[in-house]
Amino acid sequence: MIVEMRTTLVKPMTQKKVEERFAQALPERQKLSPLGGFFHTDVGTLNQIIELWPYENMAQREDVQARAAKIGWPPDIREFAIEQDAKILKPAPFSPPFKTGKFGSVYEIRQYIYQSGTIPKVIEAWIPLIEARMKLSPMVGCWYTDIGPLHQWVHIWPFQDASERQRVRAEAVERKMWPPVTAEWLLRMQNCLALPASFSPLR
């Protein structure tokens, strides 16, 4: 399975209008393939809309996109959008199967950029630690980019609230079990706390 992650930076004070347009158009779009998650940023780079769309493979994605264009998808938000980014993510070997459901009210979305050719080393560094880390709190998934900006590493963690996130992170550091040591290959880190829209399957 692959996941398409679409990020749209919208003008300040327009996030609700954007979500309304997606909510109106979504029922027809979901007849073609399911939405994975829909969020807006609350901490980090503000005014971002983040969509997650799972597909079995690229062939399914291309077929769905062709059919979606015939029903007017995506909704027209040109008056609100500043810039857009899309990337195709492949799961790390230890990533749990992508599932939707009620996992938390706050989603931490972490995105790293690593040196070219080092993603296999990052995977090796994560493998011994990830099982113990996921016992503290679940992970939605962990992926690396296959199409779009390359050498990116994306992992998403749901929490009941910001307090739970702080507690879990403090416990992981105190027990010296997290994070994996990958700094020697790391070029850039980006993080945000995002809130699910009312219609988001991940919430």
N, C-alpha and C positions, 0 to 999 in steps of 0.2 A: 504494500500500500504506500502511496505517496500523499503528501499534504501540500496543497497550495496555500501559501500565506500571503495575503494581500494587505498592504498597509497604505492608508490614505491620510494625508495631512489635510485637515479642513480648516476653514477660516474660524477664528474665535467666535464662540457663541452660536455655532451652527450645528453642533454635534447632534442635538435632539432632532433637528429637521432632517438631517441625513439619515438617522436611524428610522424616522417615520417613513421615509421613502423606501428604505429597504424592507421594513415591516410590511408595507402595502404590497410590494412586488414579490416577496419571498414565497408565499404559498404556491404560485405557479412555478417558480424556479425549483422548488424542492420536489416537484413531480419528476424532475430530471435526475437529480442526485441530492443527497442530504447536505445541509450545512453542518459544519463541525462546531464552530464557535464564532461569536461576534462580540467584540469588546470595544470600549473606548478607554483611553488612558486617563488615569487619575493622578499618578505620580510618575515623573520622568518627563519625556517630551510630550507636552499636552496637545490636545486637539487631534489626536491620532485615532483613526478607526482601524481595527485589526480584524480581518476575516480569516477563518480556517476552513478550507474545503478539502475533505479527504476523497481520494479516488483510488480505484484498484490499480490503475496504471495510466501512462500518458495517453494511450489510445482512448480510454474512457473519457479522460479530461477533454481531449480534442473533440470527441463526438458530442459531449454535453455542451461545450462552449458553442459549437456550431448550432445546436438546437436552441440554446438559450438566447442567442442573438435574434432568433426569429420571434421570440416572445417579448422582446424589449428589455432583455437583461444584459448588463446591469442597469439599475435605475439611473436616471439622468441626475447627476449631482455636480455637473460641471460648474454651476454658479457658486458652489461651496468649496470645491477641491482646489488645493494648492499644488500638491504633488502626489504621485502614486508610485508604489513599488510592489513588485510581485516576485516571488521565488518559489521554486519547487523543492520540497524537502524530502529526503530519504531517511528512514528511521535508522538510528544506531542499533546495533545488534541486540542490545539489552533494553531497548525502548519498549514499554508495554504496548499492547494493541490499542489503537486509537478508539476510545469509547467516550460517548457523551453521557451526561447525567449531572446531578447536583453534587458538586464536590467542594464548593466554597464560594464565597461572595467576592473574593479578591484573587486575581490570577497574576502571578509574577512571571513575566516573559523576559527571559535573559537571552541576549544575542551577543556572541563573541565572533571576532575575526582572528583566524590563526594564519600562520605562515603557510605558504603553498607547500603541499605535500605532507603536512603534519597531522591531518585529521586521523589517520590510522594510529598514530601515537597517542592522540587524545583519547580515542576509544580504549586503547590499552590501559591508560591511566584511570579511566572511569570504571572499568569492569570490576576490579576488586572492591570498590567502595559503594557502588550504586545500590546494591541490595540492602545493605545496612542503612543507607540514607533514606531509602524509600519506606523503611519501617517507621521512621519518624514522621513522615508525611508523604502522601502519594505524589506521583509525577504524572502529568498528562502525557508527556512524550518528550523525546530527545531526538533531534534530527540534525542533519548537515545538508547544506545546499547542493543540489544537483544541477539546477538551472537558475540563472539569475546571478546575483553577486556571489562569487565563489568563496570557498574556504570559510564559510560561516557555520556556526554551531548554535543551535536554538534549543532551549529547554524551557518547559512551562510547568509551573508548580501552583496548584490551587491551595488556598488557605481560607479558613473561616473568616478571618479578619487580619488586620495588620499586626495585632498583638500576637496572634498565633504564629505568624511568620517570624516575628522577632524572637519568640521563645524557641521555636524549632531551630532557627539558625544559630542561636546562642548555644543550644545543647549540642548541636553537631560540631561546632568549633571547640567547645569544652571537652568533648570526647575525642577530639583530634581525629575525627573520621571524615571530615569534609572541610573544604572542597578538595578535589583532586589537584595534584601539583602539575600544572600545565603552563605556568607563567613563562617558561623559556621560549614557548612557541607563540605566545599570545601577543596580538598586535593592538586590539581594541576591544572594549567591553561596553555594552549598552544594556540598560535594565529599565523596566517600567512595571508599575502595578496597574493592572487594567480591571475594569468592572464590566461584567457581562450585560449585554442588552436584555431587555425583558423577553425577547424571542430567541435568545442564544441557547442552543442545545447543551452547551457547556455552561454551567452556572452553579 
